[in-house]
Amino acid sequence: MAISSKYIAIFLIFIFLSFPSKITCQSKNNDTTQSKCGSDTGHGCRNKNEALKLKLVAIASILVTSMIGVCLPLVSRTVPALQPDKNLFVLVKAFASGVILATGYMHVMPDSFDCLRSDCLPDNPWKKFPFTTFVAMLSAILTLSVDSYAMSYFKKYKLENGRDFVHNGKMESQIIDNNSHIHGEAKVDDKATQLLRYRVVAQVLELGIVVHSVVIGLSMGASDNPCTIRPLVAAICFHQLFEGMGLGGCILQAEYGMKMKGIMVFFFSLTTPFGIALGIGLSKVYNENSPTALIVVGLLNACSAGLLNYMALVDLLAADFLGTKLQNSMKLQSWAYVAVLLGAGGMSVMAIWA
């Protein structure tokens, strides 16, 4: 039921390529006399050559930090203290979940508000109705439906066909008779259900991250303002590092094969650098603050915000904090809350620059 993130990412990139409009949302520009919607408003600090150098540095540094972040949990099996059943892994995952939560609330959703409430859009309907929160709500419901239908499909299909049940952490083929009586240990047990849930969570989470990452990359790549780009490089590196750790933890728990792990690491690591490169190449044809760009990016950011908020709260934080491990240890649970607050707090501070 879970769709390969490879094809999801390709589809999203195709969507972005279909809208040759500048991605930055400059609705914070209060000087309306010097701003014309659809024109370049990068006044003040403008240096195309210096900006290009910074963008090339950003491509390399973001690529490296993204790969480090998403790969760290995947190689944790060689470090006993960082294995999924250890307390340290729980704390690291809680920290990364806080980063993802703050990304949705503090970065993606405000950007959507900026776009859809821009002075470059007509008051009716964009300022008469809260489209950002409405679309984010629908996105969260859609994410819930994907989660729910995937689990229902699994239970129905596997009972009928009797294949691929989990036994001792590995997938084994078992046979179920015509009356759906389950032989031996081949049960639709918690392990099988949990494994599928981890896989759905990993792929849906990557979907939301890919949308956000491409938007960030295009925005930076289209800018010729080094004063804006310089702090963004550090902020986005921090963002990608810890967001990657959250995604990497989900990929690890999903127990994918090497091929699928490689595909998901590849797309997470390359989406932001690809967006920057694409923004550099298309900067001359972008129209800053054009209505089309504002509407498309605003709606995509709203979708991503709803998805990320749902995944962080329901599939990551609630699943862990209401699970057996944290419920059985008040001390560990308290430290996990501290980790969440640190992750969310650090990512919130980054909202000053990015």
Kinemage of the C-alpha trace (Angstrom):
@kinemage 1
@onewidth
@group {chain A} dominant
@subgroup {mainchain}
@vectorlist {calphas} color= white
{ca met a 1} P 0.000 0.000 0.000
{ca ala a 2} L 2.840 2.366 0.769
{ca ile a 3} L 3.996 3.987 -2.446
{ca ser a 4} L 7.703 4.107 -3.178
{ca ser a 5} L 9.145 7.463 -2.142
{ca lys a 6} L 11.168 7.411 -5.357
{ca tyr a 7} L 8.115 7.967 -7.495
{ca ile a 8} L 6.564 10.386 -4.998
{ca ala a 9} L 9.638 12.601 -5.115
{ca ile a 10} L 9.786 12.519 -8.935
{ca phe a 11} L 6.127 13.541 -9.083
{ca leu a 12} L 6.690 16.445 -6.677
{ca ile a 13} L 9.691 17.698 -8.632
{ca phe a 14} L 7.587 17.593 -11.805
{ca ile a 15} L 4.972 19.762 -10.069
{ca phe a 16} L 7.548 22.382 -9.176
{ca leu a 17} L 9.000 22.412 -12.678
{ca ser a 18} L 5.532 23.138 -14.014
{ca phe a 19} L 5.426 26.547 -12.328
{ca pro a 20} L 8.235 28.847 -13.542
{ca ser a 21} L 7.660 31.468 -10.865
{ca lys a 22} L 9.900 32.751 -8.133
{ca ile a 23} L 9.428 30.888 -4.902
{ca thr a 24} L 10.289 33.497 -2.322
{ca cys a 25} L 7.374 35.117 -0.537
{ca gln a 26} L 8.226 38.709 0.236
{ca ser a 27} L 4.939 39.693 1.817
{ca lys a 28} L 6.891 41.192 4.728
{ca asn a 29} L 7.920 44.086 2.469
{ca asn a 30} L 6.025 47.045 3.891
{ca asp a 31} L 7.344 49.586 1.394
{ca thr a 32} L 4.608 49.058 -1.180
{ca thr a 33} L 5.633 52.141 -3.144
{ca gln a 34} L 8.906 50.543 -4.225
{ca ser a 35} L 7.601 47.007 -4.548
{ca lys a 36} L 5.817 45.864 -7.675
{ca cys a 37} L 4.306 42.430 -7.514
{ca gly a 38} L 6.091 40.174 -9.921
{ca ser a 39} L 9.273 42.267 -10.058
{ca asp a 40} L 12.613 41.927 -8.327
{ca thr a 41} L 12.548 43.521 -4.896
{ca gly a 42} L 15.920 42.376 -3.676
{ca his a 43} L 16.987 45.929 -2.862
{ca gly a 44} L 19.812 46.840 -0.517
{ca cys a 45} L 22.277 43.958 -0.317
{ca arg a 46} L 22.609 42.628 -3.857
{ca asn a 47} L 25.674 40.989 -5.339
{ca lys a 48} L 25.082 38.290 -7.915
{ca asn a 49} L 28.644 36.910 -7.963
{ca glu a 50} L 28.959 36.736 -4.175
{ca ala a 51} L 25.509 35.209 -3.909
{ca leu a 52} L 26.473 32.536 -6.458
{ca lys a 53} L 29.565 31.618 -4.424
{ca leu a 54} L 27.475 31.311 -1.277
{ca lys a 55} L 24.914 29.154 -3.095
{ca leu a 56} L 27.632 26.784 -4.323
{ca val a 57} L 28.940 26.520 -0.758
{ca ala a 58} L 25.373 25.893 0.391
{ca ile a 59} L 24.891 23.042 -2.099
{ca ala a 60} L 28.000 21.230 -0.833
{ca ser a 61} L 27.486 21.891 2.889
{ca ile a 62} L 23.753 21.059 2.876
{ca leu a 63} L 24.393 17.868 0.903
{ca val a 64} L 27.013 16.713 3.406
{ca thr a 65} L 25.013 17.586 6.531
{ca ser a 66} L 21.862 16.004 5.080
{ca met a 67} L 23.696 12.751 4.395
{ca ile a 68} L 25.291 12.762 7.847
{ca gly a 69} L 21.949 13.408 9.545
{ca val a 70} L 19.942 10.740 7.738
{ca cys a 71} L 22.737 8.147 7.808
{ca leu a 72} L 23.663 8.470 11.496
{ca pro a 73} L 20.718 6.372 12.738
{ca leu a 74} L 21.253 3.842 9.940
{ca val a 75} L 24.793 3.067 11.085
{ca ser a 76} L 23.818 3.067 14.764
{ca arg a 77} L 23.591 -0.721 14.782
{ca thr a 78} L 27.370 -0.720 15.032
{ca val a 79} L 27.121 1.469 18.168
{ca pro a 80} L 25.402 -0.481 20.962
{ca ala a 81} L 24.224 2.676 22.792
{ca leu a 82} L 22.398 3.948 19.677
{ca gln a 83} L 20.466 0.813 18.790
{ca pro a 84} L 16.651 1.258 18.588
{ca asp a 85} L 16.008 -0.579 21.848
{ca lys a 86} L 18.379 1.640 23.872
{ca asn a 87} L 17.469 4.711 25.908
{ca leu a 88} L 19.880 6.990 24.041
{ca phe a 89} L 18.182 6.218 20.728
{ca val a 90} L 14.820 7.127 22.272
{ca leu a 91} L 16.199 10.498 23.404
{ca val a 92} L 17.814 11.248 20.040
{ca lys a 93} L 14.591 10.368 18.246
{ca ala a 94} L 12.595 12.581 20.645
{ca phe a 95} L 14.957 15.480 19.922
{ca ala a 96} L 14.617 14.946 16.161
{ca ser a 97} L 10.825 14.676 16.475
{ca gly a 98} L 10.827 18.064 18.213
{ca val a 99} L 12.802 19.462 15.263
{ca ile a 100} L 10.233 18.101 12.800
{ca leu a 101} L 7.357 19.482 14.878
{ca ala a 102} L 8.935 22.948 14.996
{ca thr a 103} L 9.637 22.767 11.266
{ca gly a 104} L 5.936 22.434 10.576
{ca tyr a 105} L 4.733 25.071 13.038
{ca met a 106} L 7.593 27.597 12.994
{ca his a 107} L 8.902 27.428 9.429
{ca val a 108} L 6.526 25.918 6.903
{ca met a 109} L 3.187 27.239 8.149
{ca pro a 110} L 4.348 30.873 8.626
{ca asp a 111} L 5.805 30.791 5.099
{ca ser a 112} L 2.428 29.682 3.807
{ca phe a 113} L 0.710 32.544 5.642
{ca asp a 114} L 3.214 34.996 4.146
{ca cys a 115} L 2.496 33.735 0.636
{ca leu a 116} L -1.275 33.467 0.770
{ca arg a 117} L -1.762 36.790 2.602
{ca ser a 118} L 0.629 38.737 0.410
{ca asp a 119} L -0.380 42.187 -0.803
{ca cys a 120} L 0.271 40.864 -4.297
{ca leu a 121} L -2.852 38.692 -4.067
{ca pro a 122} L -6.414 40.050 -4.212
{ca asp a 123} L -8.224 40.432 -0.914
{ca asn a 124} L -11.025 38.225 -2.165
{ca pro a 125} L -10.711 35.320 -1.516
{ca trp a 126} L -7.165 35.102 -0.108
{ca lys a 127} L -7.651 37.449 2.841
{ca lys a 128} L -11.267 36.531 3.463
{ca phe a 129} L -10.612 32.900 4.322
{ca pro a 130} L -7.744 31.195 6.241
{ca phe a 131} L -6.566 28.959 3.387
{ca thr a 132} L -3.320 28.017 5.131
{ca thr a 133} L -4.925 26.413 8.163
{ca phe a 134} L -7.746 24.946 6.057
{ca val a 135} L -5.352 23.192 3.675
{ca ala a 136} L -3.108 22.110 6.564
{ca met a 137} L -6.147 20.571 8.266
{ca leu a 138} L -7.130 18.694 5.094
{ca ser a 139} L -3.534 17.533 4.683
{ca ala a 140} L -3.498 16.152 8.233
{ca ile a 141} L -6.775 14.305 7.609
{ca leu a 142} L -5.425 12.912 4.335
{ca thr a 143} L -2.295 11.725 6.131
{ca leu a 144} L -4.469 10.022 8.725
{ca ser a 145} L -6.465 8.308 5.971
{ca val a 146} L -3.290 7.011 4.307
{ca asp a 147} L -2.133 5.692 7.678
{ca ser a 148} L -5.485 4.079 8.391
{ca tyr a 149} L -6.148 2.581 4.954
{ca ala a 150} L -2.634 1.162 4.789
{ca met a 151} L -3.137 -0.686 8.055
{ca ser a 152} L -6.600 -1.914 7.053
{ca tyr a 153} L -5.315 -3.114 3.687
{ca phe a 154} L -2.479 -4.949 5.358
{ca lys a 155} L -4.709 -6.789 7.798
{ca lys a 156} L -7.251 -7.758 5.122
{ca tyr a 157} L -4.779 -8.713 2.406
{ca lys a 158} L -2.393 -10.622 4.630
{ca leu a 159} L -5.183 -12.607 6.252
{ca glu a 160} L -6.494 -13.611 2.832
{ca asn a 161} L -3.127 -14.475 1.315
{ca gly a 162} L -1.093 -15.561 4.303
{ca arg a 163} L 2.228 -13.987 3.340
{ca asp a 164} L 5.074 -12.013 4.830
{ca phe a 165} L 4.533 -12.141 8.542
{ca val a 166} L 7.142 -10.956 10.945
{ca his a 167} L 9.043 -13.480 12.998
{ca asn a 168} L 11.949 -12.390 15.193
{ca gly a 169} L 12.364 -9.134 13.292
{ca lys a 170} L 12.541 -10.760 9.842
{ca met a 171} L 9.969 -11.308 7.136
{ca glu a 172} L 9.030 -14.945 6.641
{ca ser a 173} L 6.465 -16.579 4.378
{ca gln a 174} L 3.731 -18.432 6.220
{ca ile a 175} L 0.638 -20.267 5.056
{ca ile a 176} L -2.879 -19.601 6.324
{ca asp a 177} L -5.625 -22.110 5.681
{ca asn a 178} L -8.915 -21.326 3.953
{ca asn a 179} L -10.638 -20.668 7.253
{ca ser a 180} L -8.060 -17.992 8.103
{ca his a 181} L -6.740 -19.997 11.039
{ca ile a 182} L -3.186 -18.972 11.670
{ca his a 183} L -0.576 -21.683 12.017
{ca gly a 184} L 2.115 -21.561 14.670
{ca glu a 185} L 3.612 -18.171 15.195
{ca ala a 186} L 2.336 -16.756 11.888
{ca lys a 187} L -0.092 -14.326 13.481
{ca val a 188} L -1.135 -10.838 12.509
{ca asp a 189} L 0.777 -9.856 15.572
{ca asp a 190} L 2.008 -6.573 16.906
{ca lys a 191} L 5.374 -7.008 15.217
{ca ala a 192} L 3.900 -7.235 11.732
{ca thr a 193} L 1.504 -4.358 12.325
{ca gln a 194} L 4.213 -2.192 13.882
{ca leu a 195} L 6.632 -2.886 11.042
{ca leu a 196} L 4.102 -1.791 8.433
{ca arg a 197} L 3.323 1.297 10.471
{ca tyr a 198} L 7.001 2.222 10.615
{ca arg a 199} L 7.195 1.868 6.832
{ca val a 200} L 4.141 4.027 6.221
{ca val a 201} L 5.483 6.637 8.655
{ca ala a 202} L 8.906 6.716 6.982
{ca gln a 203} L 7.547 7.201 3.462
{ca val a 204} L 4.847 9.725 4.333
{ca leu a 205} L 7.296 11.698 6.467
{ca glu a 206} L 9.769 11.799 3.593
{ca leu a 207} L 6.995 13.068 1.318
{ca gly a 208} L 6.396 16.082 3.558
{ca ile a 209} L 10.103 16.748 3.964
{ca val a 210} L 10.721 16.582 0.206
{ca val a 211} L 8.045 19.223 -0.453
{ca his a 212} L 9.532 21.555 2.147
{ca ser a 213} L 13.124 20.926 1.063
{ca val a 214} L 12.505 21.718 -2.597
{ca val a 215} L 10.720 24.957 -1.661
{ca ile a 216} L 13.657 26.009 0.545
{ca gly a 217} L 16.174 25.171 -2.171
{ca leu a 218} L 14.344 27.038 -4.919
{ca ser a 219} L 13.964 30.074 -2.701
{ca met a 220} L 17.663 30.226 -1.921
{ca gly a 221} L 18.754 29.456 -5.482
{ca ala a 222} L 16.630 32.267 -6.930
{ca ser a 223} L 17.965 34.893 -4.525
{ca asp a 224} L 20.834 37.270 -5.369
{ca asn a 225} L 20.949 38.677 -1.846
{ca pro a 226} L 24.094 37.434 0.006
{ca cys a 227} L 22.906 39.109 3.227
{ca thr a 228} L 19.929 36.750 3.191
{ca ile a 229} L 21.746 33.657 1.953
{ca arg a 230} L 24.647 33.759 4.433
{ca pro a 231} L 22.630 33.050 7.620
{ca leu a 232} L 20.372 30.675 5.697
{ca val a 233} L 23.267 28.319 4.947
{ca ala a 234} L 23.997 27.654 8.629
{ca ala a 235} L 20.316 27.524 9.563
{ca ile a 236} L 19.401 25.056 6.814
{ca cys a 237} L 22.415 22.853 7.607
{ca phe a 238} L 21.254 22.632 11.225
{ca his a 239} L 17.707 21.985 10.028
{ca gln a 240} L 18.704 19.210 7.583
{ca leu a 241} L 21.014 17.533 10.078
{ca phe a 242} L 18.413 16.987 12.781
{ca glu a 243} L 15.457 16.531 10.443
{ca gly a 244} L 17.543 13.852 8.740
{ca met a 245} L 18.146 12.166 12.083
{ca gly a 246} L 14.390 11.972 12.639
{ca leu a 247} L 13.802 10.501 9.199
{ca gly a 248} L 16.776 8.163 9.538
{ca gly a 249} L 15.379 6.808 12.794
{ca cys a 250} L 12.084 6.032 11.058
{ca ile a 251} L 13.885 4.353 8.152
{ca leu a 252} L 15.900 2.255 10.602
{ca gln a 253} L 12.795 1.091 12.447
{ca ala a 254} L 11.094 0.279 9.118
{ca glu a 255} L 13.774 -2.399 8.489
{ca tyr a 256} L 14.037 -1.672 4.770
{ca gly a 257} L 16.520 -3.431 2.538
{ca met a 258} L 19.644 -1.644 1.365
{ca lys a 259} L 18.074 -0.615 -1.958
{ca met a 260} L 15.099 1.130 -0.375
{ca lys a 261} L 17.277 2.741 2.291
{ca gly a 262} L 19.546 4.053 -0.448
{ca ile a 263} L 16.604 5.516 -2.412
{ca met a 264} L 15.215 7.331 0.622
{ca val a 265} L 18.623 8.657 1.705
{ca phe a 266} L 19.299 9.784 -1.872
{ca phe a 267} L 16.111 11.801 -2.219
{ca phe a 268} L 16.324 13.370 1.231
{ca ser a 269} L 19.953 14.382 0.743
{ca leu a 270} L 19.581 15.769 -2.776
{ca thr a 271} L 16.239 17.597 -2.751
{ca thr a 272} L 17.481 20.822 -1.140
{ca pro a 273} L 20.736 21.006 -3.184
{ca phe a 274} L 18.734 20.178 -6.310
{ca gly a 275} L 16.277 22.945 -5.479
{ca ile a 276} L 19.150 25.414 -5.066
{ca ala a 277} L 20.685 24.386 -8.404
{ca leu a 278} L 17.293 24.616 -10.091
{ca gly a 279} L 16.741 28.058 -8.594
{ca ile a 280} L 20.128 29.212 -9.908
{ca gly a 281} L 19.339 27.962 -13.395
{ca leu a 282} L 15.855 29.460 -13.527
{ca ser a 283} L 16.501 32.699 -11.622
{ca lys a 284} L 16.195 34.819 -14.767
{ca val a 285} L 12.711 33.551 -15.598
{ca tyr a 286} L 11.336 33.737 -12.075
{ca asn a 287} L 8.981 36.579 -11.272
{ca glu a 288} L 9.298 37.449 -7.604
{ca asn a 289} L 5.932 37.631 -5.833
{ca ser a 290} L 3.944 36.745 -8.924
{ca pro a 291} L 0.417 35.614 -7.963
{ca thr a 292} L 0.981 32.146 -9.432
{ca ala a 293} L 4.140 31.590 -7.371
{ca leu a 294} L 2.541 32.864 -4.180
{ca ile a 295} L -0.547 30.675 -4.531
{ca val a 296} L 1.276 27.488 -5.566
{ca val a 297} L 4.010 27.731 -2.940
{ca gly a 298} L 1.590 28.856 -0.246
{ca leu a 299} L -0.681 25.874 -0.814
{ca leu a 300} L 2.223 23.412 -1.041
{ca asn a 301} L 3.679 24.756 2.200
{ca ala a 302} L 0.278 24.429 3.880
{ca cys a 303} L 0.046 20.797 2.741
{ca ser a 304} L 3.548 20.103 4.002
{ca ala a 305} L 2.832 21.814 7.343
{ca gly a 306} L -0.265 19.711 7.980
{ca leu a 307} L 1.565 16.519 7.083
{ca leu a 308} L 4.636 17.284 9.202
{ca asn a 309} L 2.573 18.375 12.203
{ca tyr a 310} L 0.458 15.229 12.069
{ca met a 311} L 3.466 12.946 11.644
{ca ala a 312} L 5.416 14.623 14.459
{ca leu a 313} L 2.554 14.610 16.958
{ca val a 314} L 0.787 11.338 16.157
{ca asp a 315} L 3.203 8.914 14.516
{ca leu a 316} L 6.397 10.014 16.260
{ca leu a 317} L 5.780 11.706 19.615
{ca ala a 318} L 2.461 10.116 20.653
{ca ala a 319} L 3.552 6.667 19.470
{ca asp a 320} L 6.724 6.845 21.572
{ca phe a 321} L 5.398 8.627 24.671
{ca leu a 322} L 2.339 6.399 24.913
{ca gly a 323} L 4.364 3.291 24.158
{ca thr a 324} L 5.501 0.709 26.654
{ca lys a 325} L 9.123 1.826 26.987
{ca leu a 326} L 8.443 5.414 28.073
{ca gln a 327} L 5.305 4.552 30.023
{ca asn a 328} L 7.321 2.142 32.158
{ca ser a 329} L 9.983 4.716 33.053
{ca met a 330} L 8.998 8.144 34.376
{ca lys a 331} L 12.641 9.196 34.453
{ca leu a 332} L 13.233 8.320 30.802
{ca gln a 333} L 9.921 9.931 29.880
{ca ser a 334} L 10.970 13.169 31.591
{ca trp a 335} L 14.308 13.237 29.793
{ca ala a 336} L 12.494 12.558 26.518
{ca tyr a 337} L 10.298 15.629 27.112
{ca val a 338} L 13.440 17.668 27.699
{ca ala a 339} L 14.857 16.348 24.420
{ca val a 340} L 11.650 17.298 22.562
{ca leu a 341} L 11.730 20.810 24.015
{ca leu a 342} L 15.398 21.221 23.103
{ca gly a 343} L 14.767 20.106 19.531
{ca ala a 344} L 11.687 22.251 19.101
{ca gly a 345} L 13.333 25.201 20.842
{ca gly a 346} L 16.476 25.064 18.746
{ca met a 347} L 14.481 24.842 15.536
{ca ser a 348} L 12.265 27.721 16.676
{ca val a 349} L 15.321 29.930 17.182
{ca met a 350} L 16.374 29.077 13.623
{ca ala a 351} L 13.132 30.696 12.440
{ca ile a 352} L 14.840 34.060 13.016
{ca trp a 353} L 17.045 33.386 9.982
{ca ala a 354} L 15.186 30.769 7.952
